[in-house]
Amino acid sequence: MKYTIILEKEEEGGYSAQCLELPGAISQGESKEEAIENVKIAIEVVLEVLNQEADRLSKKIEISKVEVSV
């Protein structure tokens, strides 16, 4: 699956990266490549936690998708 990230050069050096679709997936690195690899790991961790939560909550709640027109 592909995710959109924001890659930002930091004033003090290095780069920060965050995933737009998963706000909790944030990381950094000394180079662009390192920041991208680190945010991939952060995405995997966030997805793992979300899946665990979904399993737990699915016994109590219903999850649906909605479409919003702007």
C-alpha positions as CSV (number, residue, x, y, z in Angstrom):
1,M,0.0,0.0,0.0
2,K,1.3,3.5,-0.8
3,Y,1.1,6.4,1.7
4,T,1.8,10.1,1.2
5,I,4.5,11.6,3.3
6,I,5.7,15.1,3.9
7,L,9.5,15.4,4.0
8,E,10.9,18.6,5.5
9,K,14.4,19.8,5.8
10,E,15.1,20.9,9.4
11,E,17.0,24.1,10.2
12,E,19.2,22.3,12.7
13,G,20.0,19.6,10.1
14,G,18.5,16.4,8.9
15,Y,14.9,15.8,7.8
16,S,11.6,15.1,9.4
17,A,8.9,12.9,7.7
18,Q,5.3,12.4,8.5
19,C,2.5,10.4,6.9
20,L,-0.6,12.4,5.9
21,E,-2.9,9.4,6.1
22,L,-1.6,8.3,9.5
23,P,-0.9,11.4,11.7
24,G,0.9,9.3,14.4
25,A,3.5,8.1,11.9
26,I,6.3,10.6,12.3
27,S,10.0,10.2,12.2
28,Q,13.3,11.8,11.2
29,G,16.7,11.1,9.8
30,E,20.1,12.7,9.0
31,S,19.4,12.2,5.2
32,K,16.2,12.1,3.1
33,E,16.7,8.4,2.6
34,E,17.1,7.7,6.3
35,A,14.0,9.8,7.1
36,I,12.0,7.9,4.5
37,E,13.1,4.5,5.8
38,N,12.4,5.6,9.4
39,V,8.9,6.9,8.5
40,K,8.2,3.5,6.8
41,I,8.9,1.8,10.1
42,A,6.7,4.3,11.9
43,I,3.9,3.6,9.5
44,E,4.2,-0.2,10.1
45,V,4.1,0.4,13.9
46,V,1.0,2.6,13.7
47,L,-0.8,0.2,11.4
48,E,0.0,-2.7,13.8
49,V,-1.4,-0.7,16.8
50,L,-4.5,0.3,14.8
51,N,-5.1,-3.3,13.8
52,Q,-4.8,-4.5,17.4
53,E,-7.3,-1.7,18.5
54,A,-9.7,-2.6,15.6
55,D,-9.7,-6.2,16.7
56,R,-10.4,-5.2,20.3
57,L,-13.0,-2.6,19.4
58,S,-14.8,-4.7,16.7
59,K,-16.3,-6.7,19.6
60,K,-18.0,-3.5,20.9
61,I,-18.5,-1.1,17.9
62,E,-19.2,-1.1,14.2
63,I,-16.8,0.6,11.9
64,S,-18.0,2.1,8.6
65,K,-16.6,4.2,5.8
66,V,-18.3,7.4,4.6
67,E,-17.8,9.6,1.6
68,V,-17.8,13.4,2.0
69,S,-18.2,15.8,-0.9
70,V,-16.6,19.2,-0.6
